[in-house]
Amino acid sequence: MQMRMDYNNMMAAQIGTQGLTQADFDAMREKIAFASRMMAEKRPAMAWRELPHNQAEIVADINAYVAEMKDEIDAFVVLGIGGSALGPMAVQQALNHPFYNELPRAQRGFPKLYVVDNVDPERLTYLFQTIDPTRCLFNVISKSGSTSETMSQFMIIKALLEEKMGKEAARRRIVCTTDAEKGNLIKIAQEENYKYYIVPDGVGGRFSQLCPVGLLPAAFCGIDIAGLLEGAAQMDTLCAGPDIFANPAYMFAALHIIALQKGKNITVVMPYADSLKYISDWFAQLWGESLGKHFDLDGNVVNVGQTPVKALGVTDQHSQVQLYAEGPYDKIIVLIGVDEYRETLTIPRLYTDMPSLGFLGGVTHNDLIKNEQLATEYALTKASRMNMTLTLPRVTPQTLGQLLYFFEVATAYAGYLLNIDPFDQPGVEEGKNATYALFGRPGYEAKKQEMSNAPQKDAKYVM
């Protein structure tokens, strides 16, 4: 049960002059050596790399907490944004029934899952019209405890619960996931006596799915979180060595960065499985936020990065593949396939007198989606478009853990190939700081003054 990577269609032997050759790898030899060295030297600071190996006690605690709480709540509600929201959604969609929340409780066996990752005022308002907040467990996820979106949601829900239930009972409806020492949320959790879990130092939001940030929501939906970690550990073993030709995650990164230097500044992640639909969303943050940087490690202005685009096969064969096959040569298409789907659906033998329909009779949707994936791969390759395929034998906790960890390692390695820091996000911080300034948060007076000095908009350009 090991995922596979086929990058034949990235190479010149398959797609001609648009493809890569051994000479391209040779030209990157120094950068590859540097990236491999950095991954080894910096591993002690990458706490996310140890998550597959050091959480047996956390898993046991989470499973015990789920057993204690699951029968007294109807829904588990995640209050988070970025990786804190995208990861739980991706794992839930991948491993549980696609209409999980609509199933009867007796069939689900676990609470419903809601992820509230936006501050559109309609979002929470309508959620409260859908659920009984007193029958929910709210998971507040913020390492800093100052994330405006998440903490504003928490403040609204805290007040609501205490009004409806009283302070003592409300405590049991809130669980926090935050830093062990720094920030507001750990102080609040300890003062209010909330149950809380810790995000380890060295685990940023977009690398946090395999710590309590992602494991707690998954467990409350009945997902085998030990299996996720087991799969990630398997991938860690596969990605341990410095040789890109023996390390699939390093090779994925190298292929993308060499292609980026040849003008392929967009990567499209296109799963051919509904269960993996939100993996593309999760990957988009991981890849985009990690690699889009103004400065390199030497302080040079580089403005590097590769734009991630999410797609779904076969849905987006009918909305995007025309562009991919005949538009600019600026993309890599990463197809994600599945050997064995969890269900089989056979098309009945109807309209046998109509050749354009009759051929489908007796065919399964399993074969149809696989052949459509192969056909898309063929069309892209024929058009000399870079594409590659990742294949999961079956979508399970183990193989999903492999895929998540694979992308994390590939992202870090790609950052070092670009000579940038893949773990910071100064562009995001600029927007956060501007928001604080607009609200007059203490300490952001200089930013507010800077914003007031910005050129004013001209009314003639407003239509």
ZICORKA-V253696 format. One record per helix or strand of 2 or more residues. SS is the DSSP state (H for helix, E for strand). FROM is the first residue (numbers start at 0). TO is the last residue. Records with the same first field share a line. If there is no record, write none. Layout:
SS->FROM-TO / FROM-TO
This chain:
E->3-5 / 74-78 / 111-115 / 135-140 / 173-177 / 194-197 / 265-270 / 292-294 / 300-303 / 306-311 / 330-337 / 386-391
H->7-9 / 11-17 / 21-26 / 28-40 / 42-44 / 46-48 / 55-71 / 82-94 / 99-101 / 104-107 / 120-127 / 132-134 / 147-164 / 166-170 / 183-191 / 204-206 / 211-219 / 224-237 / 247-260 / 273-290 / 314-317 / 320-325 / 354-357 / 364-381 / 396-416 / 425-437 / 444-451 / 458-460
